[in-house]
Amino acid sequence: GRVFGDIDDDGVVDPGDNGIAGATVTLTGTDDLGNPVTVTTTTAADGTYSFANLRPGTYTVTETQPAGFLDGKDTAGTGGGTVGADTVSGVVLGAGQSVDGYLFAELSPSSMTGRVWNDLDDDGVADPGEPGIAGVTVTLTGTDDLGPVTRTATTAADGGYAFTNLRPGTYTI
């Protein structure tokens, strides 16, 4: 499988979607002899990972969310399974079978920043010397790839505010 940065949030590895190196992926389950199995690996420079020499059995593949990314769309590979958040469970592996295509897509977070200030010359431009206004509540609304969003921020002493870790979407401030 592969862990990758999904630029267009479609869950598919497209040109320009780069692999994420060093992500932790764990395979757990039970083999055909009833033995519990737990194997952990990290992704290569291109985001790929693999688990070799497995006995037939039923397995779950789980990705540990990489730092600095938001969870994207995950995809079960050629062996099927049930997709959850950073996991694909119920992967049945037969004797001599090789499965692939277990994808964990990740999103780079976005942000919006701004400033509320006293526009002394009423020109709509924050000129030097025009003071910020602290304590103002700023509301961000809209819809991201998961649904409706409403967040608030309060301006700092310089009038600045920030909305961080935003998912892909359309927003109004």
C-alpha positions in Angstrom: 0.0 0.0 0.0 0.9 3.7 0.2 0.5 6.7 2.5 0.4 9.9 0.4 -0.4 13.6 0.4 -3.6 13.9 -1.6 -3.6 17.3 -3.2 -7.1 17.1 -4.6 -8.7 15.1 -1.8 -10.0 12.3 -4.1 -8.4 9.4 -2.3 -6.5 8.4 -5.5 -2.8 8.6 -6.1 -2.5 11.2 -9.0 0.5 12.8 -10.5 1.8 15.3 -8.0 0.5 13.4 -5.0 3.7 12.7 -3.1 4.3 9.8 -0.8 4.8 10.4 2.9 8.0 8.8 4.2 8.3 7.5 7.8 4.6 6.9 8.5 3.8 4.0 10.8 1.6 1.2 9.4 0.6 -1.8 11.6 -0.9 -5.1 10.5 -2.8 -7.0 13.2 -5.0 -10.1 13.0 -5.1 -13.8 13.3 -3.5 -16.3 11.0 -4.9 -19.7 9.9 -3.3 -21.4 12.8 -5.1 -19.2 15.3 -2.0 -17.2 16.2 -2.3 -13.5 16.9 -0.3 -11.4 14.4 1.1 -7.9 15.0 3.6 -6.4 12.6 4.6 -2.8 12.3 6.5 -1.0 9.5 7.3 2.5 8.3 6.8 3.8 4.8 9.6 4.2 2.4 10.6 7.6 0.8 7.8 7.2 -1.8 5.2 6.4 0.9 5.0 2.7 0.1 4.8 -0.1 2.7 4.5 -3.8 2.6 4.1 -6.8 4.9 5.8 -10.0 3.5 5.7 -13.7 4.4 2.2 -13.6 6.0 0.3 -16.8 6.6 -3.3 -17.0 5.4 -5.6 -15.2 7.9 -7.8 -12.2 8.6 -6.1 -8.9 9.1 -6.5 -5.2 9.8 -4.2 -2.6 8.4 -3.9 0.6 10.6 -2.1 3.8 9.8 -0.9 6.1 12.6 -1.9 9.6 11.5 1.3 11.4 10.4 2.1 14.6 12.3 1.3 17.7 10.4 -1.4 16.2 8.2 -5.2 15.9 8.4 -6.9 12.5 7.7 -7.9 12.1 4.1 -9.8 9.3 2.2 -8.6 5.8 2.9 -9.1 3.0 0.4 -9.3 -0.8 0.7 -7.1 -2.6 -1.8 -7.5 -5.7 -3.9 -8.2 -8.0 -0.9 -11.2 -5.9 0.1 -12.0 -5.1 3.7 -14.0 -2.5 5.6 -12.6 1.1 5.6 -12.6 3.1 8.8 -10.7 6.1 10.0 -7.0 5.3 9.2 -7.9 1.5 9.2 -9.0 -1.2 6.8 -10.3 -4.3 8.7 -11.5 -7.7 7.6 -8.8 -8.3 5.0 -8.9 -12.0 4.2 -5.6 -13.3 2.9 -5.5 -16.8 1.3 -2.6 -19.2 0.8 -0.1 -17.8 -1.7 -2.2 -14.6 -2.2 -0.7 -11.2 -2.6 -2.9 -8.1 -2.3 -2.1 -4.4 -2.8 -3.6 -1.0 -3.1 -4.3 -0.2 0.5 -4.1 3.6 0.4 -4.1 6.1 3.3 -4.6 9.6 1.8 -3.5 12.6 3.9 -4.3 16.3 3.5 -2.1 19.3 4.2 -3.9 21.7 6.5 -4.8 25.1 5.3 -5.2 28.4 7.3 -6.8 31.8 7.1 -5.4 34.8 8.9 -6.5 38.4 9.2 -6.6 41.5 11.3 -9.2 43.8 12.7 -8.0 47.4 13.1 -9.1 51.0 13.5 -8.9 52.4 10.0 -8.2 56.0 11.0 -8.1 57.3 7.4 -11.0 55.1 6.2 -9.1 53.7 3.2 -9.6 50.0 3.8 -5.8 49.5 4.2 -4.1 48.7 7.5 -1.5 51.5 7.4 1.4 51.9 9.8 0.2 53.4 13.0 -3.4 52.2 12.7 -4.0 50.2 15.9 -5.4 46.7 16.0 -8.5 46.0 18.0 -8.3 43.3 20.6 -11.1 41.0 21.8 -13.2 41.0 18.6 -14.9 37.7 17.8 -14.4 36.6 14.2 -16.6 33.8 12.9 -15.7 31.4 10.0 -18.5 29.4 8.4 -18.8 27.2 5.4 -18.5 23.7 4.3 -15.4 21.5 4.2 -15.1 18.0 2.6 -16.7 16.5 5.7 -19.7 18.9 6.1 -20.7 22.2 7.7 -18.1 24.2 9.6 -18.5 27.0 12.2 -15.5 28.2 14.1 -14.7 31.4 16.1 -11.5 33.2 17.0 -10.9 36.2 19.2 -8.5 38.9 18.0 -5.2 39.3 19.8 -3.8 42.6 21.1 -2.6 43.5 17.6 -6.0 42.7 16.2 -4.8 39.5 14.5 -6.7 36.3 14.3 -6.1 32.9 12.7 -8.0 29.8 11.7 -5.7 26.9 11.4 -5.9 23.2 10.4 -8.7 23.9 7.9 -9.8 21.0 5.6 -10.5 21.6 1.9 -13.7 23.6 1.6 -15.5 26.9 0.9 -15.5 29.4 3.8 -16.8 32.8 4.7 -15.3 35.0 7.4 
